[in-house]
Amino acid sequence: AAAPSSDAVQEVRLANNSSTGSTGGNDWGVQIGAFRAKGDAERQLLTTALKDVPQLTGGLRRVEAAKVQGSTVFRAQFVGLSQAEAIGACETLARMQTDCLPLAPGV
């Protein structure tokens, strides 16, 4: 399979806040949806970034293209989080009725 093009994966630093007191690597993330259109994934990331979810402040927004059952989907993700931030973000988003899936390192 071909590697994703440079515009298939987009990372934007939300905040330059890498010294939040984490004791380990920030290899966790959260996925807030998978969409058929890249623009829909980007829109979901922006909408979520505007919500009051402090655990996402230091994360990176990423749209990841993936093949699922022969179709391309675009996964809306925040990455560069600690385990506590990822789990806390999903708990906060669940209270806001927003889908969220914590992503362990290597996922």
Rosetta constraint file for C-alpha pairs under 8 A:
AtomPair CA 4 CA 8 HARMONIC 5.57 0.50
AtomPair CA 4 CA 9 HARMONIC 6.98 0.50
AtomPair CA 4 CA 65 HARMONIC 6.77 0.50
AtomPair CA 5 CA 9 HARMONIC 7.18 0.50
AtomPair CA 6 CA 10 HARMONIC 7.40 0.50
AtomPair CA 8 CA 63 HARMONIC 6.90 0.50
AtomPair CA 8 CA 64 HARMONIC 6.27 0.50
AtomPair CA 8 CA 65 HARMONIC 5.69 0.50
AtomPair CA 9 CA 62 HARMONIC 6.42 0.50
AtomPair CA 9 CA 63 HARMONIC 5.31 0.50
AtomPair CA 9 CA 64 HARMONIC 5.01 0.50
AtomPair CA 9 CA 65 HARMONIC 6.70 0.50
AtomPair CA 10 CA 61 HARMONIC 7.48 0.50
AtomPair CA 10 CA 62 HARMONIC 5.23 0.50
AtomPair CA 10 CA 63 HARMONIC 5.58 0.50
AtomPair CA 10 CA 64 HARMONIC 7.44 0.50
AtomPair CA 11 CA 60 HARMONIC 6.04 0.50
AtomPair CA 11 CA 61 HARMONIC 5.47 0.50
AtomPair CA 11 CA 62 HARMONIC 4.80 0.50
AtomPair CA 11 CA 63 HARMONIC 7.40 0.50
AtomPair CA 12 CA 60 HARMONIC 5.60 0.50
AtomPair CA 12 CA 61 HARMONIC 5.51 0.50
AtomPair CA 12 CA 62 HARMONIC 7.12 0.50
AtomPair CA 13 CA 58 HARMONIC 7.71 0.50
AtomPair CA 13 CA 59 HARMONIC 6.88 0.50
AtomPair CA 13 CA 60 HARMONIC 4.95 0.50
AtomPair CA 13 CA 61 HARMONIC 6.91 0.50
AtomPair CA 14 CA 57 HARMONIC 6.45 0.50
AtomPair CA 14 CA 58 HARMONIC 6.21 0.50
AtomPair CA 14 CA 59 HARMONIC 6.14 0.50
AtomPair CA 14 CA 60 HARMONIC 5.79 0.50
AtomPair CA 14 CA 61 HARMONIC 7.04 0.50
AtomPair CA 15 CA 57 HARMONIC 6.17 0.50
AtomPair CA 15 CA 58 HARMONIC 5.28 0.50
AtomPair CA 15 CA 59 HARMONIC 7.30 0.50
AtomPair CA 16 CA 58 HARMONIC 6.61 0.50
AtomPair CA 17 CA 57 HARMONIC 7.65 0.50
AtomPair CA 17 CA 58 HARMONIC 5.22 0.50
AtomPair CA 18 CA 58 HARMONIC 6.46 0.50
AtomPair CA 22 CA 26 HARMONIC 7.61 0.50
AtomPair CA 22 CA 82 HARMONIC 6.98 0.50
AtomPair CA 24 CA 82 HARMONIC 7.52 0.50
AtomPair CA 25 CA 82 HARMONIC 6.88 0.50
AtomPair CA 26 CA 80 HARMONIC 4.85 0.50
AtomPair CA 26 CA 81 HARMONIC 4.62 0.50
AtomPair CA 26 CA 82 HARMONIC 4.43 0.50
AtomPair CA 26 CA 83 HARMONIC 7.46 0.50
AtomPair CA 27 CA 79 HARMONIC 7.18 0.50
AtomPair CA 27 CA 80 HARMONIC 5.37 0.50
AtomPair CA 27 CA 81 HARMONIC 6.02 0.50
AtomPair CA 27 CA 82 HARMONIC 6.35 0.50
AtomPair CA 27 CA 83 HARMONIC 7.82 0.50
AtomPair CA 27 CA 104 HARMONIC 7.26 0.50
AtomPair CA 27 CA 105 HARMONIC 5.12 0.50
AtomPair CA 27 CA 106 HARMONIC 7.96 0.50
AtomPair CA 28 CA 79 HARMONIC 6.16 0.50
AtomPair CA 28 CA 80 HARMONIC 5.93 0.50
AtomPair CA 28 CA 81 HARMONIC 4.87 0.50
AtomPair CA 28 CA 82 HARMONIC 5.41 0.50
AtomPair CA 28 CA 83 HARMONIC 5.60 0.50
AtomPair CA 28 CA 86 HARMONIC 6.34 0.50
AtomPair CA 28 CA 102 HARMONIC 7.41 0.50
AtomPair CA 28 CA 103 HARMONIC 5.62 0.50
AtomPair CA 28 CA 104 HARMONIC 5.06 0.50
AtomPair CA 28 CA 105 HARMONIC 5.27 0.50
AtomPair CA 29 CA 77 HARMONIC 6.85 0.50
AtomPair CA 29 CA 78 HARMONIC 5.42 0.50
AtomPair CA 29 CA 79 HARMONIC 4.06 0.50
AtomPair CA 29 CA 80 HARMONIC 6.07 0.50
AtomPair CA 29 CA 81 HARMONIC 5.40 0.50
AtomPair CA 29 CA 82 HARMONIC 7.61 0.50
AtomPair CA 29 CA 83 HARMONIC 7.87 0.50
AtomPair CA 29 CA 86 HARMONIC 5.63 0.50
AtomPair CA 29 CA 102 HARMONIC 5.94 0.50
AtomPair CA 29 CA 103 HARMONIC 4.83 0.50
AtomPair CA 29 CA 104 HARMONIC 6.76 0.50
AtomPair CA 29 CA 105 HARMONIC 7.84 0.50
AtomPair CA 30 CA 77 HARMONIC 5.53 0.50
AtomPair CA 30 CA 78 HARMONIC 5.35 0.50
AtomPair CA 30 CA 79 HARMONIC 6.51 0.50
AtomPair CA 30 CA 86 HARMONIC 5.83 0.50
AtomPair CA 30 CA 89 HARMONIC 7.83 0.50
AtomPair CA 30 CA 90 HARMONIC 7.30 0.50
AtomPair CA 30 CA 100 HARMONIC 6.33 0.50
AtomPair CA 30 CA 101 HARMONIC 5.34 0.50
AtomPair CA 30 CA 102 HARMONIC 4.37 0.50
AtomPair CA 30 CA 103 HARMONIC 5.21 0.50
AtomPair CA 31 CA 75 HARMONIC 6.86 0.50
AtomPair CA 31 CA 76 HARMONIC 5.74 0.50
AtomPair CA 31 CA 77 HARMONIC 4.31 0.50
AtomPair CA 31 CA 78 HARMONIC 6.55 0.50
AtomPair CA 31 CA 100 HARMONIC 5.59 0.50
AtomPair CA 31 CA 101 HARMONIC 5.04 0.50
AtomPair CA 31 CA 102 HARMONIC 6.47 0.50
AtomPair CA 31 CA 103 HARMONIC 6.91 0.50
AtomPair CA 32 CA 44 HARMONIC 7.60 0.50
AtomPair CA 32 CA 45 HARMONIC 7.72 0.50
AtomPair CA 32 CA 75 HARMONIC 7.68 0.50
AtomPair CA 32 CA 76 HARMONIC 5.61 0.50
AtomPair CA 32 CA 77 HARMONIC 5.99 0.50
AtomPair CA 32 CA 98 HARMONIC 7.48 0.50
AtomPair CA 32 CA 99 HARMONIC 5.47 0.50
AtomPair CA 32 CA 100 HARMONIC 4.54 0.50
AtomPair CA 32 CA 101 HARMONIC 6.45 0.50
AtomPair CA 33 CA 41 HARMONIC 7.17 0.50
AtomPair CA 33 CA 44 HARMONIC 7.74 0.50
AtomPair CA 33 CA 75 HARMONIC 5.88 0.50
AtomPair CA 33 CA 76 HARMONIC 5.40 0.50
AtomPair CA 33 CA 77 HARMONIC 7.58 0.50
AtomPair CA 33 CA 99 HARMONIC 6.76 0.50
AtomPair CA 33 CA 100 HARMONIC 7.18 0.50
AtomPair CA 34 CA 41 HARMONIC 6.81 0.50
AtomPair CA 34 CA 73 HARMONIC 6.00 0.50
AtomPair CA 34 CA 74 HARMONIC 5.34 0.50
AtomPair CA 34 CA 75 HARMONIC 4.24 0.50
AtomPair CA 34 CA 76 HARMONIC 6.06 0.50
AtomPair CA 35 CA 40 HARMONIC 6.25 0.50
AtomPair CA 35 CA 41 HARMONIC 5.78 0.50
AtomPair CA 35 CA 73 HARMONIC 5.34 0.50
AtomPair CA 35 CA 74 HARMONIC 5.05 0.50
AtomPair CA 35 CA 75 HARMONIC 6.39 0.50
AtomPair CA 35 CA 76 HARMONIC 7.82 0.50
AtomPair CA 36 CA 40 HARMONIC 7.60 0.50
AtomPair CA 36 CA 72 HARMONIC 6.71 0.50
AtomPair CA 36 CA 73 HARMONIC 4.82 0.50
AtomPair CA 36 CA 74 HARMONIC 6.12 0.50
AtomPair CA 37 CA 41 HARMONIC 6.76 0.50
AtomPair CA 37 CA 73 HARMONIC 7.12 0.50
AtomPair CA 37 CA 74 HARMONIC 6.54 0.50
AtomPair CA 38 CA 42 HARMONIC 6.29 0.50
AtomPair CA 38 CA 63 HARMONIC 7.32 0.50
AtomPair CA 38 CA 73 HARMONIC 7.90 0.50
AtomPair CA 38 CA 74 HARMONIC 5.56 0.50
AtomPair CA 39 CA 43 HARMONIC 6.03 0.50
AtomPair CA 40 CA 44 HARMONIC 6.20 0.50
AtomPair CA 41 CA 45 HARMONIC 6.33 0.50
AtomPair CA 41 CA 63 HARMONIC 6.56 0.50
AtomPair CA 41 CA 74 HARMONIC 6.17 0.50
AtomPair CA 41 CA 75 HARMONIC 6.45 0.50
AtomPair CA 41 CA 76 HARMONIC 5.02 0.50
AtomPair CA 42 CA 46 HARMONIC 6.30 0.50
AtomPair CA 42 CA 63 HARMONIC 6.79 0.50
AtomPair CA 42 CA 76 HARMONIC 6.82 0.50
AtomPair CA 43 CA 47 HARMONIC 6.07 0.50
AtomPair CA 44 CA 48 HARMONIC 6.03 0.50
AtomPair CA 44 CA 76 HARMONIC 6.98 0.50
AtomPair CA 45 CA 49 HARMONIC 6.00 0.50
AtomPair CA 45 CA 61 HARMONIC 6.71 0.50
AtomPair CA 45 CA 76 HARMONIC 6.16 0.50
AtomPair CA 45 CA 77 HARMONIC 7.26 0.50
AtomPair CA 45 CA 78 HARMONIC 7.91 0.50
AtomPair CA 46 CA 50 HARMONIC 6.34 0.50
AtomPair CA 47 CA 51 HARMONIC 6.84 0.50
AtomPair CA 49 CA 53 HARMONIC 7.57 0.50
AtomPair CA 49 CA 56 HARMONIC 7.47 0.50
AtomPair CA 53 CA 57 HARMONIC 7.30 0.50
AtomPair CA 53 CA 89 HARMONIC 6.36 0.50
AtomPair CA 53 CA 92 HARMONIC 6.64 0.50
AtomPair CA 53 CA 93 HARMONIC 7.43 0.50
AtomPair CA 54 CA 89 HARMONIC 7.65 0.50
AtomPair CA 55 CA 81 HARMONIC 7.98 0.50
AtomPair CA 55 CA 85 HARMONIC 4.88 0.50
AtomPair CA 55 CA 86 HARMONIC 7.12 0.50
AtomPair CA 55 CA 88 HARMONIC 6.54 0.50
AtomPair CA 55 CA 89 HARMONIC 5.34 0.50
AtomPair CA 56 CA 78 HARMONIC 7.14 0.50
AtomPair CA 56 CA 81 HARMONIC 7.46 0.50
AtomPair CA 56 CA 85 HARMONIC 7.11 0.50
AtomPair CA 56 CA 86 HARMONIC 7.88 0.50
AtomPair CA 56 CA 89 HARMONIC 6.58 0.50
AtomPair CA 58 CA 80 HARMONIC 7.50 0.50
AtomPair CA 58 CA 81 HARMONIC 7.23 0.50
AtomPair CA 59 CA 78 HARMONIC 5.71 0.50
AtomPair CA 59 CA 79 HARMONIC 5.44 0.50
AtomPair CA 59 CA 80 HARMONIC 5.13 0.50
AtomPair CA 59 CA 81 HARMONIC 5.74 0.50
AtomPair CA 60 CA 78 HARMONIC 5.29 0.50
AtomPair CA 60 CA 79 HARMONIC 5.13 0.50
AtomPair CA 60 CA 80 HARMONIC 6.06 0.50
AtomPair CA 61 CA 76 HARMONIC 7.60 0.50
AtomPair CA 61 CA 77 HARMONIC 5.93 0.50
AtomPair CA 61 CA 78 HARMONIC 4.64 0.50
AtomPair CA 61 CA 79 HARMONIC 6.54 0.50
AtomPair CA 62 CA 75 HARMONIC 7.89 0.50
AtomPair CA 62 CA 76 HARMONIC 6.16 0.50
AtomPair CA 62 CA 77 HARMONIC 5.13 0.50
AtomPair CA 62 CA 78 HARMONIC 5.99 0.50
AtomPair CA 62 CA 79 HARMONIC 7.04 0.50
AtomPair CA 63 CA 74 HARMONIC 6.04 0.50
AtomPair CA 63 CA 75 HARMONIC 5.43 0.50
AtomPair CA 63 CA 76 HARMONIC 4.93 0.50
AtomPair CA 63 CA 77 HARMONIC 6.22 0.50
AtomPair CA 64 CA 74 HARMONIC 5.41 0.50
AtomPair CA 64 CA 75 HARMONIC 4.99 0.50
AtomPair CA 64 CA 76 HARMONIC 6.80 0.50
AtomPair CA 64 CA 77 HARMONIC 7.61 0.50
AtomPair CA 65 CA 72 HARMONIC 6.52 0.50
AtomPair CA 65 CA 73 HARMONIC 5.76 0.50
AtomPair CA 65 CA 74 HARMONIC 4.56 0.50
AtomPair CA 65 CA 75 HARMONIC 6.34 0.50
AtomPair CA 66 CA 72 HARMONIC 5.50 0.50
AtomPair CA 66 CA 73 HARMONIC 5.41 0.50
AtomPair CA 66 CA 74 HARMONIC 6.33 0.50
AtomPair CA 66 CA 75 HARMONIC 7.38 0.50
AtomPair CA 67 CA 71 HARMONIC 5.37 0.50
AtomPair CA 67 CA 72 HARMONIC 4.53 0.50
AtomPair CA 67 CA 73 HARMONIC 6.26 0.50
AtomPair CA 68 CA 72 HARMONIC 6.21 0.50
AtomPair CA 68 CA 73 HARMONIC 6.76 0.50
AtomPair CA 81 CA 85 HARMONIC 5.76 0.50
AtomPair CA 81 CA 86 HARMONIC 5.96 0.50
AtomPair CA 82 CA 86 HARMONIC 6.19 0.50
AtomPair CA 83 CA 87 HARMONIC 6.20 0.50
AtomPair CA 83 CA 104 HARMONIC 7.52 0.50
AtomPair CA 84 CA 88 HARMONIC 5.82 0.50
AtomPair CA 85 CA 89 HARMONIC 5.80 0.50
AtomPair CA 86 CA 90 HARMONIC 6.32 0.50
AtomPair CA 86 CA 102 HARMONIC 5.63 0.50
AtomPair CA 86 CA 103 HARMONIC 7.52 0.50
AtomPair CA 87 CA 91 HARMONIC 6.28 0.50
AtomPair CA 87 CA 102 HARMONIC 6.09 0.50
AtomPair CA 88 CA 92 HARMONIC 6.17 0.50
AtomPair CA 89 CA 93 HARMONIC 6.03 0.50
AtomPair CA 90 CA 94 HARMONIC 5.90 0.50
AtomPair CA 90 CA 99 HARMONIC 7.81 0.50
AtomPair CA 90 CA 100 HARMONIC 5.19 0.50
AtomPair CA 90 CA 101 HARMONIC 6.61 0.50
AtomPair CA 90 CA 102 HARMONIC 6.73 0.50
AtomPair CA 91 CA 95 HARMONIC 6.52 0.50
AtomPair CA 92 CA 96 HARMONIC 6.65 0.50
AtomPair CA 93 CA 97 HARMONIC 6.31 0.50
AtomPair CA 93 CA 98 HARMONIC 5.09 0.50
AtomPair CA 93 CA 99 HARMONIC 6.89 0.50
AtomPair CA 93 CA 100 HARMONIC 6.67 0.50
AtomPair CA 94 CA 98 HARMONIC 5.37 0.50
AtomPair CA 94 CA 99 HARMONIC 6.43 0.50
AtomPair CA 94 CA 100 HARMONIC 7.00 0.50
AtomPair CA 103 CA 107 HARMONIC 5.98 0.50
